[in-house]
Amino acid sequence: MPSQRLLYLSGVSPFRRPKGTSSHTDGITVNKTTQTVESAAVGGVFHIEDVYPLIDGGRFPVKRIAGERVEVWADIYRDGHDVVSAALVWRRERDREWRREPMTHHSNDRWGGSFVPDQPGRYVYALEAWTDEFATWRRGFELKQKAGADVTLDAIEGAGMLTKALAGGQAATTVILKRCEDFLQTGEPAPLLSDELKHAMAVSQPRPDLTRSRLFPLMADRPRARNGAWYEMVPRSQAKTPGQHGTFRDCIARLPDIAGMGFDVVYLTPIHPIGRTNRKGRNNAVTAAEGDPGSPYAIGSSEGGHDAVHPELGTLQDFRDFIAACKQHEMEVALDFAVQCAPDHPWLKQHPQWFRRRPDGSMRYAENPPKKYEDIVNPDFSSEDAGALWNALRDVVLFWIDQGVNIFRVDNPHTKPFRFWEWLIHEIQIRHPDTIFLAEAFTRPKLMKGLAKLGFTQSYTYFTWRTHKWELEQYLIELTAYPERDFYRPNFFVNTPDILPFHLQTGETWMFKSRVALAATLSSTYGIYNGFELLEHEPIPGREEYLDSEKYEIKVRDWDKPGNIKPYIRDLNRVRRENAALQQISNLRFVPIDDGNVTGFVKESVDQTNSVAVAIALSSDVHEFWFPLGDFQVGPTGDRRHVAAVENLITGERYPVEWGGIRLRIDPARDPALLFRCLA
């Protein structure tokens, strides 16, 4: 029974908005006073403490998946020896009617219950406790009766309680009336002690001391929020002719290849018009040469801003056709949402108050010293008109949702106000609960986790740089422990347009395979940036960046280049789709392998019907080692059994588990990863 200490909070909610933003969302007040727990600590009868699940005492929503059961635990107690009853109540945030499930007492005043959020959306839940006066009377009566005491008056007292029953439904009312009549006719207490009457009174008697906790938030996401394989592509680089700007039609032509590798999400870098003022040249040159396309992150020109498409990519209808084509291949589209503008973005003329200028009147371009981004200016979230800016950015997201996009990768969210993101995500998800937000924030750990708490569905991680066995295992233990597992969903990208990790710069095939196998099996969501499958690895000397980066130029590739690892990625994604254990990250256990360059672990599906054992080499040496499985049990609760055999998920070969494990051999030159299904 995991727990997290409940904090008693009061005061003003951090859902604060700048002047001018909307204060309600479909009837939900965002700026509101946080409720306090109605417990004995503030004058109530009951203590309701140590509630699980909670994030920071209920300040932030717990994350779960719609359709899966949510377990809730709490310490519930009161003074005296009266019988206590408790219930779990929940509803969608925007609904008014509560749904209710009874809670069960386990031991030491610890209570448990559960509910199933049947649809994606924002929910609230609370705990109720009250004294079951009739059950208290019945327990005392039976103790006195057993001790041989005179219970005549006690019986009359119990019968009197029946006359005070409220409407608990027709069936309960019928039982209460019948048992009351039986007692009045016979004077015997037996009718008052029936289990049937006990249950009827439990739902019908008054509850004058009923105590409800404060409301706790929960976000129930669709399954894609937890599981998916992402393929990041630069749309303008999808053409086949060197020097030719790619179009959405070219992107559509690439989809069979991407779908053939088994990806679920096609993530596009910004598709908007690119600014001409201060346009960057190749390799981030300050001055662009004739024909240089500029950076897609310098958003906006005379052709439009964040709600427009770059003319050379095609039309808005062409983009809609691309979305439709992705659906035909059972893939979704993710768009980059970068809150930044080129100096010739329309907003600079339409809303100059949204941007900050230097003392000499010049525009303040973006900087991250020593890096300079002369082709980008950032909106001023502290301006007097910040409310209108917030609403405009929200409307941009709503515009693309109207086009059919429900996934957004947010560029550098840690450089924008936290309260803005909390407000924006709430505004969007209350209207469109299927929407997923990925936080691209390679920054300080607590800042990254803070963004996840605020509402980001998924988060970039430090996996990109974790290479040693101890740091990989330590990092995964951190991500799968409480409370992180309740709010932080990691997305393991092996590379990005900005990051070519040093360990990939040698171009060794085994290393590329090892990294993608680690990402695809350790995390339920992972991604690659196009070109990874071709082993692209040419760096700027001494830096973790691509030479001739396509952030500043158009590239044309042979997507079937010899030596590619597309079949390897295809097999990994097939195994992921066929094994629910790899579609989650919480149920993960590392195994003690006596080899410092091999990591091993076992993952189990949420419903416990599927378990997978994985061993991955972290060096190019041939490895022979013992994989212990003796203490692992698989199968649903009530029918757990020790692992008797394993089946290779690539070759289909089966091996018995003897003496508590199996002896394995990995030759990274052939395949650095071994994947097995565990069989009981």
N, C-alpha and C positions, 0 to 999 in steps of 0.2 A: 504494500500500500504506500506508494510514493507520496510525499507531502511537501508542502512549501508553506512556511509560516505566513499566516494571513496578517496583513498590516491594516490597521484602522486608519483610513484616510478621510480627510475632509477638506473643504475649501473649494477653490475654483478649478475647474477642469483645465488641463493643458490644451484642450481643443480651442485655442484662441486664434482669432482671425484678424487680419488687418482691416481697417475701416473700409467698407465698401463691398466686402465679400458677402455672399449669401449666408444667412444665419440658420437656415433650415434646409434639410434635404428630404423631400417627400414626407414631410411631417416629422422628421427626426430632428430634434434640437441638438446641434453639435456643441454649442457653448452652454454648458450646464454645470450645476453644482454637484460634485461627487457625493453620493450618499454614504452615510456611515453605517456600519454594521449594527443592526438592532439586537444587541446582546446584553447580557448582564452588565457588561462594562459600561454601557450607556443607559442603563435603567430598565432593560428588558429582563425577562425571566431566564432566558437561555444564553449560554455561551456557544458560539459557533466559531470554531477556530481551526487553524492548520488545514485550510482548504486546499485541495488539489483537484484540477490543475489551476494554477494562477501564475500570471506574469507580473512581478513587482506588485503584489498585493491586489491584483485586479486592475492595475492602471492600463495595461495593454492587453489586446486580445490574444488568447491561446489559439494556435493554428491546428486544425484537424481537417479530415477529408470527408466530404458529404457522403452519406450512406454507410459510414463506419461508426461503430458504437464508441461513445465518449464516456469513459469512467470518471466519476466524481467521488471524492472522499472528503470527509471532514470529521473533526472532533466535535461532538454535540453533547452537552450535558447541562444539568440544572441542579439546584440544591434539593435535598431530600431524597426520598426513595420512590417517588411516583414513576409510573411507566411513561417513557418518552416515545413519541413517534416522530418520524421525519420524512420529508419528501423532497424530491428534486423537481424544480419547476424550470421550464425554459420556453422560449419563443424566439421567432425571428425579430430582429431589432425593430423593424417597422410594423410588426403586428401588435395587436392589443390582447388577444386571447392567449392564456398560458396553457401549456401542456404539462402534465404532472405524472411522475413515477414515484412509487414508494421507495424509500431507502431502507437498507438492511443493517441492523446492528451486528458488528463482528466481535470485537472485544475491546475492553478498556476505553469505552465510549467512542470508539471509531466506527463511523457509519459509511456505507458505500451505496452508490446508485449509478445508473447510467441512462443515457438517452441517445437517440440516433437523429442527427440533423439530416433530414431526408433530401434537402436541396442545397446547392451552394448559396452562401450568403452570410451575412453578419447576424449572429445570435447573441442573446444574453441568457444567463442561467442564474439561479439562486437556490438557496437551501431554506427550507421551512422546518420548524420544530414546534411541537406543542405537547401538552400533557394529555395522555389518553386516560381520561378520568374513569371511564367504564372498565378498561383493562386494569387500572389501579385498584378499583373496587373489587373486581373479580379475583385478583391475586390475593388481596387481603382476606376476602371471604373464604377462599379455599384453604388458606393457611390456618385461619381460625377453626374452620370446620374439621380440618385434619387434627387439630389439637384438642378437639372435643368441646370447644367453647360454644356458648349459646349464640346462634347467628340469626335469630328471628328478626331482630331490628335491622341487622345488616341486609337481610333479604328484602325487607320493605324499602330500605334505602336504595338498593339496586334497582328494584322495580320502579321507584320514583324517577330514577335517571332515564328510564325509557320514555317517560311522559314528556321529557324535555328535548327529545331527539328532534333534529331538524330534517328537512327534506334531503335524503341521500340517494334518491332514486326510488322507483316503484318497487323494485325487488327488495331493497333494504327495508322500506316502509312496511311491506307485507310481513316480513320476518319479525320486525319489532312488534307490530300489532298482535301477531299470533302468539309470540312468547309472553307478552304482557298479559294477554287473555288467559293463557294456560296457567300462569302463576296466580292470577286473581281467582281462578276457578278452583285450583287445587291447594294453593298455599305452599306448594312444594318448590324449593329453590332450583330444582333440576332444569326447568326451562330457561332460567337466567344464566346457566352455565354452559349452554350449547355453543360450539364453535361458530355455528351459523349466526347466532345473535352477536357474538364477539365481532365478527367481520362486518355485520350490518351496522353496529354501533360505531365502529371505527370510522365509517364514512358519513355518519349521521349526527353524531353528538356535537354539541357546541365546542369551540376551541377558543376560549376567552384569552388564553395566554399565547396564542400563535405568534411566533417570532419568525420574521423573514430576514435573511442576510441582505446585504447590498447586492446589486446586480453585477455580475461578472461577464466580460465580453469574450466572445469566441468567434473566430472566422472559419467557416466550413468551406473549403475550396474544392474545386473539381479535381479529379485524379491527376490531370496534367500538371498541377501545381507541385506535385511530389515526384513525378516520374516523367522523364522525357530525354531524348537524345537530340541535341541542338546542332545544326549546321549553319555556321555564320558565313555569309557570302557577300561580296561587294558587287552590287548589280551591274555597275558599269564595266566590270572586268569579265563578263560572261559571253562576250562576242567571240567569234572564231577568227576574225581577221585582225592582224596586228595594227595597232593604232586606231582601230574602230571602236567607238563608244558603244557599250552594250545597252540593250533595251530590255524592257519587261518581256518582250517576245523571246529574246535570247535566254532570259532567266527561265521562262517556261520550258524552253528546249532542254535546259539542264536538269529539270525535275526528275525525269526517269532515272538518271544517274544517281542523284541524291537519295531518292526513294529506294533505289536498289541497294544502297548501303544501309538502309534500315532506319533513317532518321525520322523523327517525329515533328520537329520544329525547324523551319527555315527562317533564320534570323537575318534581316537585311540591315546593313549600315544605312545611314540617313539617305532618303530618296528625294530630298527637297532641292529646290534651286540653290546653286552654289554662288556665293558672293564673288564679285570681281575686284572690289576694293581691297588692296593689300593681299591679293590671292597668293598663296604659297606655291613655290615651284617644286620640282622633284627633290626628294630627300629633304623636304622642309626648308628649301631655299627661300630666303626672304623675298626675292623677286621671281615672279613666274615668267617663264619663257612663252613665246607664242605657242598656243595650243595646249599648254598645261591646264589640266581640268580643275585644279585646286582640290582642297580638302572637303569631303562631303560634310564635315562637321562645322564648316563655315556656312551656316544655314541662312539663306535668304538673299534675294536679289530683286530686280525689277519684275521678274517673272512670278514672284510670290514668296511666301514664307513657310511656316511650319505646316500649313494646311494645303500646300501645293506640291506637285511632283516636278522633278527636274525635266525640262522639255526634251532633253536628249534621251531620257529613259522611255518617254512615251506620254500617254495621257492618263488621266485618272481612271478612265474606263479600261485602259490597258492594265493598270494596277489591279483593278477589280477582276479582270480576266486571270491575272496571275494568282490571286487568292483562290478563285474557283478551280484553277488547275491544281493547286496544292491540295485542295480538298479531295479532288479526284484521286490523288496519290496518298490520301489519308495522312496528310501533313498540315500543320498550322503555320501561320505566318506571324513572326515577331518583328516589330518595328523598333528602331532606335528612337528614343525620346531624349533629345539633347536640348537642354534649356540654355541655349546660347544663340547668338545671332552674328551674321556677317555685318560689317559696317553699312552695307546697302540693303539690309533687311527692311521691308516696308514699315515695320514697327518704329524704326528710328525716326521716320518722318511723321508717321501717324501719332506716335506716343513718345515724343522726345523726353518726357518727364520720367519714363521708365528706365532711363540710362544715366549713368554718372559721367561727368566730364572732369577733366583736370583743371587746375587753376588757370591755365592759359586758354581754356575753352576747347581744347582738343579732346577727342573721345578716349576714354580709358579702356584700352584693350586688355584682354585676358592675360594673366601671367601666373606662372607657378615657378618662381625663381629657382634656378637660372633659366628655365624654359620661358619662352615668349610666344604668344599667339596673336600676332598683329592682325590676323584675318578674322579674329573673333572678339566680340564685345559681350559682356554679361549683363543681363537685366539687373536693375537695382531693386532688390526686395525690400529695401528700407525706404523707398521713395514715398512721397505723400499719397501717390496713387497706386500703391502696391495692391490694394484690393482688386482694382480693375485688371492688373497684371495677373493675379492669381486666377481670376475668372477666365481670362483669355487663354491661359495655359491649360486650364481644365477643359475649355471648349475645344482646344486642339486635340486632346485625347478623345473626347466625345466624337469629334469629327471622324477620326480614324476608326473608332469602334463602329460608326455608321457605315464605313466602307467594308467592314467584316474582319477587322483586326481585334483580337482579344488578349494579345500578349505584347508587353512593352518592356524592352530592356532600357533602363534609365541610365544615361551617361553621367558619371561623376555626381551622384546625388548628395554625397557628403559635403559638397561645396555650396549647397543651397540650404536655406533654413529648414530645420527639422519640422517645425510646426506647419510649414507649407506642405511637406510630403504627407504628414498625417492627415491634414485636411483634404488634400487632393485625392489620396487613395480612398478615404472614406466616401467622399463625394462620388467617385466613380463606382466603387463597389456596391454602394447602396442602390444605384441604378442598374449596374451591370455586374452582378456577383461572379460571373465567369471570368472576369478580367484578372490577368496575372501580371505582376510587376517584378522585374528582376533588377536588383540593385547592383550596378557595376561600381563597386567601391573597394578598390585595393588601398586600404588605409588602416588606421589604427584599430586593433581588435574590438575595443569597447564601442568605438564609433560605428563599426560595421554591424555589431550586434544591436546597437541602438536603432539603426535604420530598420533592421528586421522587426524589432519590437513595434516600431511606429506603423508597420503595415506592409512592408515589402514582402512579397510572397516568397521570393527566392533571393539568394545572395551569392555574389562572387566570393571566392575564398583564397586562402594561402596555399591551397593544394598546388598551384602552378609552380611553387618553389620548394615544396616538400619532397625531398628525394631520398633521405636516409630512412631506414626501417624504423628507428626509434621515433623520429619526428612525424612520420606518417601515422604510426599507431597512436602516438600521443595526441596528435591533432584530431584523429577520428574519435578517440575516446572523449575528447572535449566536446566535439560536435554532437555526439550521441548521448551525452550525459544530461541530467536535469540541472538547470531549467532550459538549457540551449535547445534540446530536442523539441521543446514545446513551442518554439517561436522561430528558430533559425533553420531554414532549408537550404543546404549548400548546393551550388551548381558548380561542378568541377570542370573548368575550361582548361584544356591542356596547353593552349596558346591563344593569342589574340592578335589583332592587327598592330597593337602597341607592344606586345611582349613576345619575344623569341627567347625562351629561357636558355641559360647557358648549357644545360644538359642536352638540349636538342641541336646545338650548333655544330656538333660533329657529324650529324646526318646519319648516324648508325641506325639501321633498320630495327634492331632489337630494342633500342631505347624508345623509338617512336611507338612500337608495339607495346612495350611495357607500360609506357605512360598512358596510352589510351585504354589499356586493359585495367590499370589501376583506377582511372577516372570512371570507367563504365561499370565497374563492379563494386568499388567502395561506395560511390554515391549513386543514388537513384536517378539523379539528373546530372548530365555532363554535356560538354560541347567541344567542338573543334572549329577552328577558323580555316576557311578554304585554303588549300595548299598543303595542309598537314598530311593529307592522304598521299601527297606526292613527295613527302619528305623534304619540303622546302626548308632550308636552314642557313641561308647566306646572311650573316649578321653585319651590322656596323661594327667594326673592330672594337673590342673591349666593352661593348654595350649589349644589353638584352633587347635589341631592336632589329627589325628587318632592314637590310640594305635595299634600296630601291623600293621602299614601301608603297603599296598600292593605295595608301591614304593620300598620296600625292601624284599618282600616275595611274594610267590604265594598263592592266596586264592581260595578256592572252596566254592561256595555258593549253597544253595537251593533257586533257583530263584522264587519258588512258596511258600516260607516260610509263614506260617500262620501269619496274621496280616499285610501283605504287603498292600501298597496303589496303586498297579498297576491299578486297575479299576478306581480309582480316577484320576490318571494321564491320563489314556485313555480318560475319559470323558472331561477333560480339553483340551486335544489336539484335540479332535473331535470338541468341541465348537470353538476352535481357527480356525480350517480349514473351518468351516461352516460360520464364521462371519468375513468379511473383516475388520471390525472395530478393531478387535484384531490383525490384521496383520500389523499394523502401530502404531507409538507412538506419532506422532506430534499432532494429533487432540484429545487431552485429556483435560478434565475439571474436577477438583475436586468439589464435592458438600459439602455444610456445614452440616455435621451430628453432632448433639448435643450428641456425645458420644466419649470421648477421646480414646477409644479403638476400634473404627470402622472407617475404611476409605472407602469413597465412591467416585466414579467417573463415567464419561460418556465418551466413545470413539466413534468416527465416522470415517467411511471409507474414503479413499481419494476421491472417487467419490460421497460421501454423500448419498449412497443408503442403508447403514447399520449403525445402532447405537446400542451400547450395554451399559447397566448400570450395575455396579458392586459394591457390598458391601462386605467387608472382615473383619472379626473379628481379632483383634490383641491380644486378651486375651482369656482365657478359659471360662470366664463367659458367661451366656446367655444374649443376648443383644436384647432389643426392642427399636426401634428408628424410626424417621421420615426421609424418603428419598425424599428431595424436587426435583421436576422436572418441576415446573411451568414455569421457564424462558427458558427451553430447547426447541429448535425446531429441527426437523429432516426433511430429504428429500433434493432433489437437489435444487440448486439455482433457484429461480423463483417459487418454489413450496414448500417452507418451512412451516411446520405446527407444532403446539404444540404436545407434546407427549400425546396421549389419553389413551394408555394402555401399559402394559409390559407383555412379555411372558417369563416364566422361561425356560432357555435353557437346563436344565437338566430334569425337570419333564414335561414340556409342558404346565403347568398351566398358565392361563392369569388373570391379575388383572387390573381393571380400574384405571386410575389416576384421583383422586378426590381431590378437594381443593388444587390443585397444587403439589400433591405428593402421596406417598404410605407409609403405615406403615408396617414395616418389623420386623421379628424376626429371630435371628441367634442363633442356639445352636451349638457351635463349636464341641461338642462331636459327633454330627451327620455330620455336614458340616460347616466349618467356612466361606464359601463363598457363595454368592448368585449372579447369573448371569442372566441378563434379556436382551431380545431384545426389543428395543423401537419401539412402533407402533404408527403411526399417526392416 
